[in-house]
Structures are given as structure tokens and as C-alpha cells.
Amino acid sequence: MDVEEMAKKATMKELKEIAKKHDIKLGRCPTKLKIAQLIPEEELEELVSKK
């Protein structure tokens, strides 16, 4: 599964929480895909697999 598909399955709130945990600055208007590309891929996969 690629990053784009995983971003669609995750919620914006969950993605922002992971980014905040890693001190990633999101900018002014982040999209789910942009956040998904910035956070570690292992955590993104773990988040999507929980659902």
C-alpha cells in the first residue's frame, strides 16, 4: 500500500497527532497527503493497520 492510499484511510486528527509527537512543522494549510509524506512511514502503516 502506498502513502497516498494510507493517507486516505487515516483521519486528519490522527495524522496531526503523529506529526506533533515528532515536532514536525506542518505549515499553513497541510493536506492529509502532505502530512503522511512527512511522518515516518512505519507509524503511518501502524495507524492504518489498526483500523
N, C-alpha and C positions, 0 to 999 in steps of 0.2 A: 504494500500500500504506500503510495507516495504522500508527500507532505500536504498537497492540496486536498486529497481525499480525507486525510486525518483532520485537517483544519475544519472541513465541513461538518464532521461528526462531533467535534468539541464545541463547547459553548464559549462565548467571548469572556465571560466571567472566569472560567477555569483557566483559559489561556493567560489572562491578565494576572491571575494569582501566581502562576508559574513564573511569568516574566518578572513580577515584583520580587519573588523569592530569590531570583538570580541578579537583581539590581539592573535589569535591562531597561533602558530609557526607550519608551515607545513612540515619542514624538506627538504631534498634534492630533492626527486622525488615523490611528492604526486600524488596519483591517485584520480579520481573523487569519488570513493567509500570511500577512506580513509578520504578525506575532509568531505564528507557527514556524516561520523560517528562522526567527531569531532565537527561539528557545531550543535547548538540547533535544535532539531527535528521540533519545531514549525515553525522556519524560513525556513527550508527545505520544509515543507509541503506548506507554503505560496508561496514560489518560484515556486514550481511545479504547484500549482493550478492556477497561473496567466497565464500559457501557455494554 
